[in-house]
Every structure is written in structure tokens, then in C-alpha cells.
Amino acid sequence: MLTGQAFIPEISYAQDELPPLELGLADFSQSWELTQGDSTILVATAADISDDTVIKLSNVTFKTLADIHDYFDRKFSTSFIGFFNSQVANKGAWQGKRIQGAKSEENFSAYWHSATLSAPVSLMTFLSYMSVFINEINGNLVSRTESYGSQDHPGISYLFNVVNMTGAGGRKWRKKSYNSDPLNYSLHQLLQDDLFLGSRMNLRFANDLAGTTDDVWKGSSYPRDSFPTSGKASESGIILEGDFYKFRGRGLIQTTWRANYRDLANYILDYSGSSPLLLDFKKRWAGYTADQICTLSTGTNWDDIFADPKAEVLQAAIRIHARKGAYLPLSTSPDALNGNAAGSIIKMGNGIGGLGYGNNLKARVRQICLAIDV
């Protein structure tokens, strides 16, 4: 560790200083653990979607973006966004929620065009994913990057540290460290790696930290008294190239951890589409393994990839997540769809947002189904 330096921590706050489940939000990274108390009171058991509605809506499949537009135009003389905002928003399970944001219709079309090119999408799957997107990001289908920082863990230390929080009723929660958890490589490990160091020796702190023997960089307590907590490259330099920062959440369901970015690296290596950006990265990364790509790539690379206007990586990240989580396809059987095992909305919700999110998702999907099946 450097000595003789003192840094004033950057005051940068996460959106809310409560764990996501306490706020009815998804724990996309599956990094929060309840260590004391009962979380069941946070999630009400959702009512079932009626058998008739399940049977009727399960027969609808979208093969193209035009199918989605045509379905809602025929039934409601508007787009899905227009339908949702006029018929569902700010009611019941959707209190305080509506689809909004710049270019929301354009972003909707880009994402669902990409999704339906990959495979047909059932109406129930479409409604379930849109329910996640609306609840978490106001339904504007453009990549978001995970925010960070709290009063006790300012700036990037929030991502590096184990974070303990107390919720309502005295419930105790612990968030994993993005540095010491085995789903990422620790910054210490990377600072011994020639591939990691090769193109980064011009960055601030690179000469000081390359080959470090300081075990603090293996751990889960950021040395904020000696190093900046800023997310600005000009201030924190090579520290921001660590997995704990580089592989924080991105996309529509916050793809997190090196283990998941490896899958996206393989997707790009095998890419055969028409995106100039992805074709450029495919060429640039040819000859490397997916894990090597994760090491040599930069956070800016991944920001650019997720922001590609063709939305192909946005969609690929979700498709890969569903395959690994084994929560799709949704069942066309009312009993199975309303249950909590394979084929159910609850299993899908828990797979995406963490244990307890499934019932919230089911309640939201049910309300949209009621508005459609009138």
C-alpha cells in the first residue's frame, strides 16, 4: 500500500440505502443475504391468474416485432407502451410505476426486434420480462450500469466491500464483496497478470501496484484512507480495471460477475450478425479465450457493447441468463404457470431477481393479464 497519502472519499450514493428486497426490487447479482430476521413478510403470496386467461393468452406467440405491435394495436389501438400506461400504470401492484424515458418506443422496438429474431416469444414470456423491466428501469429498454456508493461505503468501496445493512423490523442483510467473491478475480490476482498489466501500465497507480504483495487487494475492505474511492479513471486509475468495478451490473437485468461476462465474450467470438461494433470486437479479440478477453477488456469496452443500438448483447445476456437459470420456457398449463416449480412465473422471477421476487413478479404479470383479457 502506498504511504504518506490521504484521500478524501468521494461521496457517491447508491440509489437507496436499503437492500433491494426491502424495496420490492430485484437482486440481479444475487449478492444479498439475509443474516437475521424474517423476509417472508416482505412478499405477499400472489393470487393466481385464472385458468381461462392462462389458456387464452398462452396461445399467443410473437415471431416478429411486427407481431407485438399488431397484437396491441388490434386490441387497444395503441402500442404496448400506450396500453400499459393507460390501462395498467399506477394501479394495484403497479402503483407508482409507468413506462417512461427518452426514446422508450424506439428502444422497445430495438430490443424486441433482436429478441424475436433469435426465437419466437410467447405473450406470457413477453409480459413477464416487461414486468421486470418496467419495475426496475421504468420500461425503457436501454442498458443501465450499476450505481454504487453509500454513506458508510463511499464510491467504489461499496462494490469492493462486504456491506452490512439493517432493514425495517431489524432485519440484517449482507452484500457480497465483488472483489473477494470467487465469481470474480480479486484485484490482487489481476495485478500479478501480465495480460492484465500489459496495456495498463500508463494508468495511475499501475507502477505502484503491479505485482503487489499487499493482501488488502485480495480482501473485502477497500483501503479508502490510502486510495481514492472515485469512479473517475483520472483519479483511481488501474484500480477501476479490477473485476469488482469492471464487472458490476450492466444491461436490463444487470449482468454481473466475470463468470457471466465470459459467456458474453464467447457470444461475441461466435457472433455472425451485422453489428459493426460487435464484428470489430470479434476481430479484435480473435485468438483469445473468453477468460483472457475478460482480463484484457476494459470497462469502457463493455459499456460500449451493452449500448450497441442493435441491442443484440442486451438480448443475448438475458437469453444466456435464462438458459443458465433454467427458468424458461413458461408453462401453458395454468397449474404449472401459477405454481412455483419449473415453468412457473415464480421460478422465473426468483431466478432473475432473487428469492422472493417471484411472487412480486407474478402479481404484476397477473394485473397486466387482467387488463388484456377484458
One Martini backbone bead per residue (centre of mass of N, CA, C, O) as a GRO file, in nm:
protein
  374
    1MET     BB    1   0.098   0.035   0.019
    2LEU     BB    2   0.062   0.346   0.021
    3THR     BB    3   0.229   0.626   0.155
    4GLY     BB    4   0.163   0.956   0.250
    5GLN     BB    5  -0.150   0.935   0.190
    6ALA     BB    6  -0.463   1.120   0.147
    7PHE     BB    7  -0.813   1.051   0.104
    8ILE     BB    8  -1.109   1.180   0.002
    9PRO     BB    9  -1.398   1.056  -0.008
   10GLU     BB   10  -1.631   0.989  -0.223
   11ILE     BB   11  -1.961   1.115  -0.252
   12SER     BB   12  -2.150   0.825  -0.332
   13TYR     BB   13  -2.479   0.716  -0.402
   14ALA     BB   14  -2.695   0.501  -0.390
   15GLN     BB   15  -3.020   0.495  -0.450
   16ASP     BB   16  -3.039   0.299  -0.194
   17GLU     BB   17  -3.016   0.224   0.170
   18LEU     BB   18  -3.135  -0.067   0.071
   19PRO     BB   19  -3.227  -0.355   0.010
   20PRO     BB   20  -3.410  -0.463  -0.253
   21LEU     BB   21  -3.637  -0.630  -0.107
   22GLU     BB   22  -3.730  -0.385   0.071
   23LEU     BB   23  -3.821  -0.237  -0.228
   24GLY     BB   24  -3.918  -0.448  -0.456
   25LEU     BB   25  -3.650  -0.548  -0.579
   26ALA     BB   26  -3.387  -0.666  -0.754
   27ASP     BB   27  -3.127  -0.924  -0.718
   28PHE     BB   28  -2.937  -0.974  -0.978
   29SER     BB   29  -2.653  -1.071  -0.834
   30GLN     BB   30  -2.704  -1.240  -0.578
   31SER     BB   31  -2.562  -1.065  -0.308
   32TRP     BB   32  -2.792  -1.100  -0.099
   33GLU     BB   33  -2.816  -1.162   0.263
   34LEU     BB   34  -2.996  -1.301   0.518
   35THR     BB   35  -2.891  -1.295   0.874
   36GLN     BB   36  -3.157  -1.152   1.006
   37GLY     BB   37  -3.467  -1.266   1.007
   38ASP     BB   38  -3.778  -1.199   0.820
   39SER     BB   39  -3.884  -1.199   0.467
   40THR     BB   40  -4.187  -1.288   0.419
   41ILE     BB   41  -4.334  -1.006   0.475
   42LEU     BB   42  -4.234  -0.875   0.194
   43VAL     BB   43  -4.407  -1.120   0.055
   44ALA     BB   44  -4.680  -1.177  -0.114
   45THR     BB   45  -4.914  -1.387  -0.214
   46ALA     BB   46  -5.007  -1.452  -0.523
   47ALA     BB   47  -5.246  -1.455  -0.728
   48ASP     BB   48  -5.404  -1.618  -0.963
   49ILE     BB   49  -5.431  -1.698  -1.282
   50SER     BB   50  -5.664  -1.776  -1.470
   51ASP     BB   51  -5.733  -2.037  -1.666
   52ASP     BB   52  -5.857  -1.888  -1.906
   53THR     BB   53  -5.627  -1.682  -1.941
   54VAL     BB   54  -5.395  -1.874  -1.984
   55ILE     BB   55  -5.508  -2.021  -2.232
   56LYS     BB   56  -5.549  -1.772  -2.411
   57LEU     BB   57  -5.251  -1.639  -2.389
   58SER     BB   58  -5.077  -1.903  -2.461
   59ASN     BB   59  -5.158  -1.884  -2.780
   60VAL     BB   60  -4.952  -1.647  -2.791
   61THR     BB   61  -4.715  -1.558  -3.055
   62PHE     BB   62  -4.401  -1.402  -3.127
   63LYS     BB   63  -4.199  -1.363  -3.432
   64THR     BB   64  -4.223  -1.047  -3.431
   65LEU     BB   65  -4.245  -0.719  -3.384
   66ALA     BB   66  -4.507  -0.685  -3.549
   67ASP     BB   67  -4.677  -0.873  -3.370
   68ILE     BB   68  -4.680  -0.694  -3.125
   69HIS     BB   69  -4.804  -0.444  -3.249
   70ASP     BB   70  -5.063  -0.580  -3.366
   71TYR     BB   71  -5.190  -0.685  -3.107
   72PHE     BB   72  -5.230  -0.402  -2.961
   73ASP     BB   73  -5.371  -0.258  -3.192
   74ARG     BB   74  -5.623  -0.443  -3.214
   75LYS     BB   75  -5.712  -0.419  -2.903
   76PHE     BB   76  -5.606  -0.082  -2.838
   77SER     BB   77  -5.493   0.124  -3.050
   78THR     BB   78  -5.188   0.056  -2.957
   79SER     BB   79  -4.924   0.021  -2.789
   80PHE     BB   80  -4.788  -0.122  -2.526
   81ILE     BB   81  -4.717   0.141  -2.385
   82GLY     BB   82  -4.995   0.270  -2.413
   83PHE     BB   83  -5.147   0.049  -2.267
   84PHE     BB   84  -5.002   0.051  -1.995
   85ASN     BB   85  -5.034   0.361  -1.922
   86SER     BB   86  -5.365   0.345  -1.942
   87GLN     BB   87  -5.437   0.044  -1.787
   88VAL     BB   88  -5.196  -0.005  -1.543
   89ALA     BB   89  -5.071   0.226  -1.435
   90ASN     BB   90  -5.090   0.314  -1.098
   91LYS     BB   91  -5.190   0.014  -1.015
   92GLY     BB   92  -5.159  -0.165  -0.763
   93ALA     BB   93  -4.871  -0.332  -0.837
   94TRP     BB   94  -4.824  -0.040  -1.016
   95GLN     BB   95  -4.758   0.161  -0.814
   96GLY     BB   96  -4.556   0.419  -0.945
   97LYS     BB   97  -4.576   0.292  -1.242
   98ARG     BB   98  -4.413   0.360  -1.563
   99ILE     BB   99  -4.348   0.429  -1.888
  100GLN     BB  100  -4.023   0.587  -1.935
  101GLY     BB  101  -3.832   0.782  -2.152
  102ALA     BB  102  -3.606   0.815  -2.377
  103LYS     BB  103  -3.691   0.637  -2.649
  104SER     BB  104  -3.886   0.397  -2.565
  105GLU     BB  105  -3.997   0.293  -2.836
  106GLU     BB  106  -3.726   0.247  -2.979
  107ASN     BB  107  -3.606   0.052  -2.764
  108PHE     BB  108  -3.825  -0.157  -2.777
  109SER     BB  109  -3.786  -0.233  -3.077
  110ALA     BB  110  -3.490  -0.319  -3.067
  111TYR     BB  111  -3.516  -0.547  -2.863
  112TRP     BB  112  -3.762  -0.718  -2.991
  113HIS     BB  113  -3.627  -0.766  -3.255
  114SER     BB  114  -3.390  -0.931  -3.144
  115ALA     BB  115  -3.554  -1.148  -2.991
  116THR     BB  116  -3.730  -1.255  -3.241
  117LEU     BB  117  -3.485  -1.346  -3.412
  118SER     BB  118  -3.400  -1.582  -3.220
  119ALA     BB  119  -3.709  -1.623  -3.108
  120PRO     BB  120  -3.993  -1.698  -3.013
  121VAL     BB  121  -4.252  -1.520  -2.817
  122SER     BB  122  -4.443  -1.532  -2.566
  123LEU     BB  123  -4.670  -1.348  -2.408
  124MET     BB  124  -4.592  -1.433  -2.117
  125THR     BB  125  -4.292  -1.371  -2.146
  126PHE     BB  126  -4.319  -1.079  -2.227
  127LEU     BB  127  -4.471  -0.985  -1.967
  128SER     BB  128  -4.253  -1.072  -1.767
  129TYR     BB  129  -4.020  -0.901  -1.869
  130MET     BB  130  -4.167  -0.626  -1.865
  131SER     BB  131  -4.211  -0.632  -1.559
  132VAL     BB  132  -3.918  -0.607  -1.488
  133PHE     BB  133  -3.844  -0.351  -1.652
  134ILE     BB  134  -4.050  -0.158  -1.524
  135ASN     BB  135  -3.972  -0.189  -1.224
  136GLU     BB  136  -3.652  -0.121  -1.265
  137ILE     BB  137  -3.649   0.086  -1.562
  138ASN     BB  138  -3.928   0.200  -1.677
  139GLY     BB  139  -3.922   0.037  -1.967
  140ASN     BB  140  -3.639   0.132  -2.073
  141LEU     BB  141  -3.449  -0.039  -2.329
  142VAL     BB  142  -3.164   0.035  -2.170
  143SER     BB  143  -2.869   0.045  -2.051
  144ARG     BB  144  -2.750  -0.019  -1.723
  145THR     BB  145  -2.540   0.089  -1.461
  146GLU     BB  146  -2.428   0.030  -1.168
  147SER     BB  147  -2.458   0.162  -0.879
  148TYR     BB  148  -2.269   0.347  -0.617
  149GLY     BB  149  -2.269   0.403  -0.290
  150SER     BB  150  -2.236   0.522   0.049
  151GLN     BB  151  -2.193   0.652   0.347
  152ASP     BB  152  -2.008   0.399   0.450
  153HIS     BB  153  -1.953   0.335   0.117
  154PRO     BB  154  -1.781   0.506  -0.079
  155GLY     BB  155  -1.807   0.455  -0.381
  156ILE     BB  156  -1.616   0.179  -0.474
  157SER     BB  157  -1.629   0.045  -0.190
  158TYR     BB  158  -1.910  -0.083  -0.225
  159LEU     BB  159  -1.804  -0.311  -0.421
  160PHE     BB  160  -1.556  -0.424  -0.251
  161ASN     BB  161  -1.731  -0.462  -0.012
  162VAL     BB  162  -1.873  -0.560   0.262
  163VAL     BB  163  -2.227  -0.516   0.324
  164ASN     BB  164  -2.411  -0.380   0.594
  165MET     BB  165  -2.767  -0.401   0.672
  166THR     BB  166  -3.068  -0.239   0.798
  167GLY     BB  167  -3.392  -0.303   0.818
  168ALA     BB  168  -3.691  -0.347   0.874
  169GLY     BB  169  -3.731  -0.489   1.189
  170GLY     BB  170  -3.407  -0.568   1.202
  171ARG     BB  171  -3.301  -0.662   0.950
  172LYS     BB  172  -3.022  -0.850   0.823
  173TRP     BB  173  -2.768  -0.761   0.581
  174ARG     BB  174  -2.555  -0.904   0.311
  175LYS     BB  175  -2.302  -0.806   0.090
  176LYS     BB  176  -2.103  -0.890  -0.139
  177SER     BB  177  -1.796  -0.903  -0.264
  178TYR     BB  178  -1.652  -0.817  -0.580
  179ASN     BB  179  -1.353  -0.914  -0.499
  180SER     BB  180  -1.367  -1.195  -0.314
  181ASP     BB  181  -1.543  -1.335  -0.492
  182PRO     BB  182  -1.519  -1.618  -0.706
  183LEU     BB  183  -1.671  -1.480  -0.962
  184ASN     BB  184  -1.411  -1.325  -0.930
  185TYR     BB  185  -1.125  -1.145  -0.954
  186SER     BB  186  -0.890  -1.023  -0.787
  187LEU     BB  187  -0.683  -0.760  -0.788
  188HIS     BB  188  -0.436  -0.913  -0.703
  189GLN     BB  189  -0.434  -1.123  -0.932
  190LEU     BB  190  -0.419  -0.913  -1.168
  191LEU     BB  191  -0.142  -0.774  -1.065
  192GLN     BB  192   0.014  -1.055  -1.176
  193ASP     BB  193  -0.088  -1.003  -1.477
  194ASP     BB  194   0.033  -0.944  -1.789
  195LEU     BB  195  -0.230  -0.905  -1.949
  196PHE     BB  196  -0.341  -0.685  -1.763
  197LEU     BB  197  -0.085  -0.489  -1.761
  198GLY     BB  198   0.016  -0.430  -2.052
  199SER     BB  199  -0.211  -0.173  -2.120
  200ARG     BB  200  -0.186  -0.024  -1.801
  201MET     BB  201   0.091   0.133  -1.722
  202ASN     BB  202  -0.037   0.437  -1.769
  203LEU     BB  203  -0.185   0.421  -1.515
  204ARG     BB  204  -0.282   0.497  -1.228
  205PHE     BB  205  -0.091   0.298  -0.996
  206ALA     BB  206   0.059   0.080  -1.163
  207ASN     BB  207   0.354   0.097  -1.053
  208ASP     BB  208   0.269   0.049  -0.749
  209LEU     BB  209   0.082  -0.234  -0.797
  210ALA     BB  210   0.253  -0.408  -0.950
  211GLY     BB  211   0.298  -0.708  -0.786
  212THR     BB  212   0.164  -0.709  -0.532
  213THR     BB  213   0.166  -0.811  -0.165
  214ASP     BB  214  -0.103  -0.691  -0.081
  215ASP     BB  215  -0.386  -0.835   0.073
  216VAL     BB  216  -0.608  -0.615   0.038
  217TRP     BB  217  -0.663  -0.706  -0.276
  218LYS     BB  218  -0.820  -0.979  -0.168
  219GLY     BB  219  -1.046  -0.840  -0.026
  220SER     BB  220  -1.335  -0.654   0.166
  221SER     BB  221  -1.147  -0.380   0.229
  222TYR     BB  222  -1.114  -0.076   0.139
  223PRO     BB  223  -0.833   0.159   0.111
  224ARG     BB  224  -0.953   0.472   0.164
  225ASP     BB  225  -0.699   0.620   0.302
  226SER     BB  226  -0.499   0.559   0.029
  227PHE     BB  227  -0.744   0.557  -0.180
  228PRO     BB  228  -0.957   0.618  -0.405
  229THR     BB  229  -1.333   0.627  -0.462
  230SER     BB  230  -1.337   0.688  -0.750
  231GLY     BB  231  -1.490   0.657  -1.088
  232LYS     BB  232  -1.236   0.799  -1.201
  233ALA     BB  233  -0.968   0.737  -1.395
  234SER     BB  234  -0.789   0.988  -1.315
  235GLU     BB  235  -0.790   0.887  -1.003
  236SER     BB  236  -0.794   0.543  -0.994
  237GLY     BB  237  -0.724   0.392  -1.242
  238ILE     BB  238  -0.639   0.059  -1.225
  239ILE     BB  239  -0.860  -0.012  -1.018
  240LEU     BB  240  -1.102   0.003  -1.238
  241GLU     BB  241  -0.998  -0.282  -1.378
  242GLY     BB  242  -1.132  -0.443  -1.188
  243ASP     BB  243  -1.381  -0.665  -1.141
  244PHE     BB  244  -1.548  -0.512  -0.922
  245TYR     BB  245  -1.602  -0.284  -1.145
  246LYS     BB  246  -1.625  -0.396  -1.439
  247PHE     BB  247  -1.847  -0.640  -1.329
  248ARG     BB  248  -2.080  -0.486  -1.298
  249GLY     BB  249  -2.383  -0.397  -1.365
  250ARG     BB  250  -2.560  -0.471  -1.679
  251GLY     BB  251  -2.840  -0.383  -1.832
  252LEU     BB  252  -3.164  -0.521  -1.772
  253ILE     BB  253  -3.028  -0.755  -1.549
  254GLN     BB  254  -2.746  -0.707  -1.445
  255THR     BB  255  -2.471  -0.805  -1.543
  256THR     BB  256  -2.260  -1.010  -1.337
  257TRP     BB  257  -1.961  -1.113  -1.336
  258ARG     BB  258  -1.724  -1.289  -1.496
  259ALA     BB  259  -1.881  -1.551  -1.551
  260ASN     BB  260  -2.088  -1.389  -1.742
  261TYR     BB  261  -1.886  -1.246  -1.939
  262ARG     BB  262  -1.780  -1.497  -2.073
  263ASP     BB  263  -2.037  -1.559  -2.232
  264LEU     BB  264  -2.020  -1.293  -2.399
  265ALA     BB  265  -1.749  -1.347  -2.527
  266ASN     BB  266  -1.844  -1.599  -2.681
  267TYR     BB  267  -2.062  -1.459  -2.841
  268ILE     BB  268  -1.865  -1.272  -2.996
  269LEU     BB  269  -1.681  -1.492  -3.121
  270ASP     BB  270  -1.962  -1.619  -3.266
  271TYR     BB  271  -2.043  -1.390  -3.431
  272SER     BB  272  -2.290  -1.332  -3.733
  273GLY     BB  273  -2.371  -1.052  -3.769
  274SER     BB  274  -2.410  -0.675  -3.837
  275SER     BB  275  -2.249  -0.546  -3.615
  276PRO     BB  276  -1.983  -0.342  -3.615
  277LEU     BB  277  -1.900  -0.360  -3.320
  278LEU     BB  278  -1.895  -0.672  -3.283
  279LEU     BB  279  -1.704  -0.730  -3.520
  280ASP     BB  280  -1.467  -0.573  -3.403
  281PHE     BB  281  -1.435  -0.742  -3.142
  282LYS     BB  282  -1.397  -1.012  -3.277
  283LYS     BB  283  -1.132  -0.931  -3.415
  284ARG     BB  284  -0.974  -0.824  -3.164
  285TRP     BB  285  -1.029  -1.119  -2.996
  286ALA     BB  286  -0.886  -1.301  -3.160
  287GLY     BB  287  -0.725  -1.584  -2.992
  288TYR     BB  288  -0.892  -1.565  -2.740
  289THR     BB  289  -1.021  -1.627  -2.456
  290ALA     BB  290  -1.275  -1.550  -2.255
  291ASP     BB  291  -1.096  -1.495  -2.006
  292GLN     BB  292  -0.892  -1.309  -2.147
  293ILE     BB  293  -1.098  -1.097  -2.228
  294CYS     BB  294  -1.173  -1.017  -1.940
  295THR     BB  295  -0.884  -0.910  -1.877
  296LEU     BB  296  -0.828  -0.705  -2.130
  297SER     BB  297  -1.070  -0.568  -2.096
  298THR     BB  298  -1.287  -0.295  -2.057
  299GLY     BB  299  -1.533  -0.109  -1.931
  300THR     BB  300  -1.580   0.051  -2.192
  301ASN     BB  301  -1.629  -0.183  -2.374
  302TRP     BB  302  -1.893  -0.280  -2.225
  303ASP     BB  303  -2.052  -0.023  -2.253
  304ASP     BB  304  -2.058  -0.029  -2.564
  305ILE     BB  305  -2.187  -0.308  -2.604
  306PHE     BB  306  -2.455  -0.246  -2.442
  307ALA     BB  307  -2.510   0.024  -2.636
  308ASP     BB  308  -2.589  -0.111  -2.878
  309PRO     BB  309  -2.850  -0.039  -3.097
  310LYS     BB  310  -2.920  -0.351  -3.162
  311ALA     BB  311  -2.944  -0.515  -2.878
  312GLU     BB  312  -2.793  -0.800  -2.873
  313VAL     BB  313  -2.659  -0.815  -2.587
  314LEU     BB  314  -2.901  -0.763  -2.420
  315GLN     BB  315  -3.040  -1.027  -2.520
  316ALA     BB  316  -2.816  -1.238  -2.470
  317ALA     BB  317  -2.798  -1.204  -2.162
  318ILE     BB  318  -3.088  -1.309  -2.113
  319ARG     BB  319  -3.071  -1.583  -2.255
  320ILE     BB  320  -2.835  -1.696  -2.087
  321HIS     BB  321  -2.967  -1.667  -1.810
  322ALA     BB  322  -3.205  -1.859  -1.868
  323ARG     BB  323  -3.038  -2.111  -1.928
  324LYS     BB  324  -2.883  -2.124  -1.653
  325GLY     BB  325  -3.161  -2.102  -1.476
  326ALA     BB  326  -3.402  -2.276  -1.586
  327TYR     BB  327  -3.696  -2.079  -1.634
  328LEU     BB  328  -3.726  -2.181  -1.925
  329PRO     BB  329  -4.020  -2.229  -2.014
  330LEU     BB  330  -4.330  -2.140  -1.996
  331SER     BB  331  -4.623  -2.253  -1.910
  332THR     BB  332  -4.958  -2.358  -2.034
  333SER     BB  333  -5.026  -2.441  -1.751
  334PRO     BB  334  -5.195  -2.319  -1.492
  335ASP     BB  335  -5.064  -2.473  -1.257
  336ALA     BB  336  -4.766  -2.426  -1.337
  337LEU     BB  337  -4.763  -2.117  -1.372
  338ASN     BB  338  -4.882  -2.074  -1.062
  339GLY     BB  339  -4.653  -2.190  -0.937
  340ASN     BB  340  -4.292  -2.287  -0.826
  341ALA     BB  341  -4.187  -2.435  -1.064
  342ALA     BB  342  -4.144  -2.541  -1.348
  343GLY     BB  343  -4.291  -2.284  -1.557
  344SER     BB  344  -4.297  -2.049  -1.362
  345ILE     BB  345  -4.308  -1.725  -1.259
  346ILE     BB  346  -4.163  -1.760  -0.990
  347LYS     BB  347  -3.906  -1.894  -1.096
  348MET     BB  348  -3.827  -1.666  -1.279
  349GLY     BB  349  -3.812  -1.439  -1.066
  350ASN     BB  350  -3.603  -1.577  -0.879
  351GLY     BB  351  -3.383  -1.607  -1.103
  352ILE     BB  352  -3.354  -1.293  -1.147
  353GLY     BB  353  -3.422  -1.146  -0.834
  354GLY     BB  354  -3.465  -1.350  -0.621
  355LEU     BB  355  -3.580  -1.446  -0.337
  356GLY     BB  356  -3.930  -1.328  -0.370
  357TYR     BB  357  -3.973  -1.204  -0.662
  358GLY     BB  358  -4.187  -1.394  -0.789
  359ASN     BB  359  -4.450  -1.289  -0.655
  360ASN     BB  360  -4.428  -1.005  -0.762
  361LEU     BB  361  -4.433  -1.082  -1.059
  362LYS     BB  362  -4.703  -1.228  -1.066
  363ALA     BB  363  -4.877  -0.982  -0.983
  364ARG     BB  364  -4.800  -0.808  -1.230
  365VAL     BB  365  -4.885  -0.998  -1.455
  366ARG     BB  366  -5.178  -1.034  -1.372
  367GLN     BB  367  -5.266  -0.739  -1.418
  368ILE     BB  368  -5.213  -0.739  -1.722
  369CYS     BB  369  -5.397  -0.974  -1.795
  370LEU     BB  370  -5.660  -0.838  -1.702
  371ALA     BB  371  -5.638  -0.602  -1.913
  372ILE     BB  372  -5.646  -0.790  -2.166
  373ASP     BB  373  -5.882  -0.986  -2.044
  374VAL     BB  374  -6.185  -0.814  -2.128
   0.00000   0.00000   0.00000
